[in-house]
């Protein structure tokens, strides 16, 4: 793996800042979460295919990675639908707090799905993040439903991040993102009749976006997906899946600040909530230093670092 540069860290944090906008846009939108994801994925897919053809890039579906590509696309659709749903059921802060558990699920799932060994550093820091989540949960039980939905979104996020980490070794980030968006669109379209029959949404046919919804969808598709999502896949060549997901825990910090600016008192939470977020932030900031020390110890002892 190529060592990450200062520019790589800057680009990763820029992606996270853009993702911090997504929960706010989900609440501001007049559309239900499945409809929002329906339009976001089809617009992202079409935009990426056109961009790749303009740049003479390979747009063929990577058939040699058939199963993981389809799985990651379906997981992406599930992640986005549950993410926006959690924000609308509770609020931006609760939704993003649940997403902060992604690092925990990644530290548990990545060694099971890859040859990567369990890391005591990753496990300890994931536990710290989880302690922060417990504080957040106890700060307001009325938001439990939204928190549980966002945790399910975090699990799906951990899974497709691990899958993408393996896919990026064999395919270009544009190719991976484009076809994941295409698969996510199909998965979302198939889910609409099921969700409508269960009374979760009003109709199996997505309504046309109105007014500001178009701007929301364009920002989600072009800025948060075509740029930020594709860039994050590219950065996986130089970061582990856990390093990326732990850093992405800064998204709640950015998102909560944006939520406070946009929604004001509606986003103000119990002091215990913010204490939990500080604990999560501490884990994020401590990870690079602790990982570096662990590598140095292993190098001095002559042991391989995984």
N, C-alpha and C positions, 0 to 999 in steps of 0.2 A: 504493500500500500504506500502510495506517495504521501509524504508528509504535508500536512495542511499548512498553508501560509497565512500571513496576517490578512491578505485579501480574501482568502477563503472564509476566515472567521467573520470578516465584515459582510460578505455576501450572505452568509448563513443568517446573521442577525438581521440583515435587511429583509430577507424572506420572512423571518419571524414577525417583524414589524408589520409587514403587509398582511400576514395571516391574523395578526391581532385585530385587523379591521373586519375580518369575516364574520365574527359573532355579532358585532354591532350592526353590520349590514343585514344579517339574518333577522334581527329583531326589527329593524326599520322597514324591511320588506313587507308588503301586504300579502305576499304569496306564502302558502304552506311550504314546509321544508322539502318534500318530494318534488314539487313543481320547480322550486328554485334550483335544485340539483339537476333536474331534467334539462333545463335551459342552460345551466352552467356547463354541463358535460358536453352537450351537442355543440355549443358554440366553441368550446375549447378544442374539441376534436377537429371540427372543420377548420378552425384557425391554424392549428398545428399542421394539419395535412397540407394546407395551402402554402404555409411558410416553408415546409420541408420541400415541396415541389419547386417553389421559387428558388430555393438554395440547392437544388439538384441532389437532395438527400434521399436515402432509401426509405420509401413509405410502405414497403411490404410488411405484412404481419409476420412477426418472428415466430414461425411455426415450430421451430426447435425448442421454444420455451412456452409451448401452448398452455400447459396446465398452470404454471405459476403466473403467467400473464393474465389469464382469465380470473384466477383467484384474486390477484391483487386489484383487478378492475372492479370486481364485485365487492371486495372489502372497502375500496375507495367510495363506492356509492353508498354503502351502509354507513361508513364513517361520516360522510358529509350530511346525510339525512338525519342521523341521530345527533350530530353536532348542532345543526340548526334547530332541530326539535327541542333539544335541551335548553338552548338559549331562550326559546319562545315560551317553554313551559315554566322556567324559573326566571333567570336573568343572565346577563352576560358574565358576571363574576362567578356564579355557581357553575355555569357551563365550562368555563375555562379552568376552574379549580379541579373539576373531574378529569379534564384532559391532562392535568399535571401528573396523573398516575401512569401515563404512557411509559415513562422511564422504568417504573416497577415491572410492568408487563413485559417490556423488552428484555430486561435483565433476566427474567424467568424463562421467556420463550426462545430467545436467540440461541442459547446453548443447546436447547432441545431440537432446534430446526437446522442448526449448522454445526460445524466442527469446532466452533469457538468454545473454549473452556469457561466454566463459571469463574467470575472475577469477584473476589471478596470486596474490592473497592466499589465495584458497580452495585453489588448487593447491599452494602452498607448505605451508600448514597440513595439507593432506591427506597430503603427503609426510612431514611430521613424524610424523603419526599412524601412517603405514605403517612408519617407522623404529622406532617403539615396538613395532609388531607383530612386526617381524623379531627384535628382542631377545627378545620373549616366545616366539617360535617356537624360537629357539636355546636357550632355557633348559631345554627338556625335549622331545626328539623323540618320546618315547613317547606324547605327547598329540596327535600330528600329525593323526590321523583326526578326532578331535573338533574340532580347529582348522579343518580344511578344510570340515567340515560347517557349522560356524558362519560361515565366510566365505561359503559359498553362501547362508546365511540372510541375511547382511548385504547381499549383492547384491540379493536379492528385496526386502529392506526399503527399500533406496535407490530401487528402481523404483516401489514402491507409494507411497512418500512423494512422489515427483515427480508421479505421477498424481493423488494426493490434493490436492496444491498447486493443480492446475488445476481439479479438481472443486469445490473449496470456493468458487471464485469464482462458481459457478452454483447450488449446492445447499446446504441447511443441513447442519451437521456431524452432526446426528442422522440425517438421511435418508441421508447417505453411509455412516456407520458401520453403521446398521441393515442396509442392503442388502449392504454388504460382508461383514458377518457371515453373512447368509443365503447369499450366493454361496460364501463360504469353507466353510460347513457342507456345501453340496452337493458342492463340490470334494473335501472331506475324505471324505464318504460314498462318492463314486465311487472314490476312491483305495484304500479299505479292501480290496475284493476283489483289486485288483492287488497291493497289499502283502502280502496273505495268500497269494496264489498264488506269490509270490516268496520266501516263507518269512521275510519281515521281521517280520511280526506273526503271532500264532497263529490268529486268526479274523477273518473279514470282518464278523462281527457284534460290535459293541462290548459288552464285559462291563459289568454294572451297577457303578457306583462303590461302594466299601465304606469305612465308617468315615470317616477323615480325608480321603479323596479327595473327599467331598462338600464339605467346607469349602474345600479347595484350588480346586475348580471354581467354587464360588460367589465366592471372592475374585477369581479370574482373570476371571470373567464380569462381575461387578458393579463391582468396584473398578478392576481393570486395564483393562477394556474399556468398560463403559457410562460410567464416569466418565473415566478417564485417556485412553483412546483417543479418545473423542468430544471431550474438551477439547483434545487435541493437534491434532485436525483443525480445530477452531475457531481455535486459535492460529496456524494456517498463514495466516490472513488478515493477520497482522502480522509474520510471520517468513518468510524464504526457506526453501526445502527444505533447503539446505545448512546454514543457521544452526541449524535444528532438529536435523538429524542430527549436526552437530558437537557440539551441547550434549548430545545423547543419549549421546555418548561418556562422559559421567559415569556412565551406568548401570553399566558394569563396576566403577567405584570403589565405588558403593553396594552392588552385588551381591556383590562380593568381600568387603567388610566383613561383610555379612550371612552370606555363606557361612562365613567364619571363625568367626562367632559360633555358627552352627548346627552346622557339621561339624568345627570345630576343626582338628587336625593334618592331616586329609585335604585341606584346602584350602591348606596352607602350601606356598609355591612357592620356586623358586630366586631369589636376589637380582636376577638379570638380568630376571626376570619383572616384579618391582616397579619396576625402573628403566624398563622399557618403559612401564609404566602411568603413571609420573610424566611421561614424555615426552608421552604422549597427553593427560594432564590439563593439561600446560603449553600444548599446542596449543588446547585448549578454552578456557582462560582468556585466551589471547592474542587469540583471534579477534575478539571485540567491539571491542577497542581498535584492532587493525590495520584492521578494516573501517571504523571511524569515521575514522581518519586517511586512508584511501584515498578516502572520500567527500568529506572536506574538500579534499583535493588536486584532485579532479575538479571540485568546485564552484568553486574558485579559478581553475581553468583554463578554466571555461566548458563543460566536457564533460559529457554526460549520464552518470548512474551507473546501471548495470543490476544 
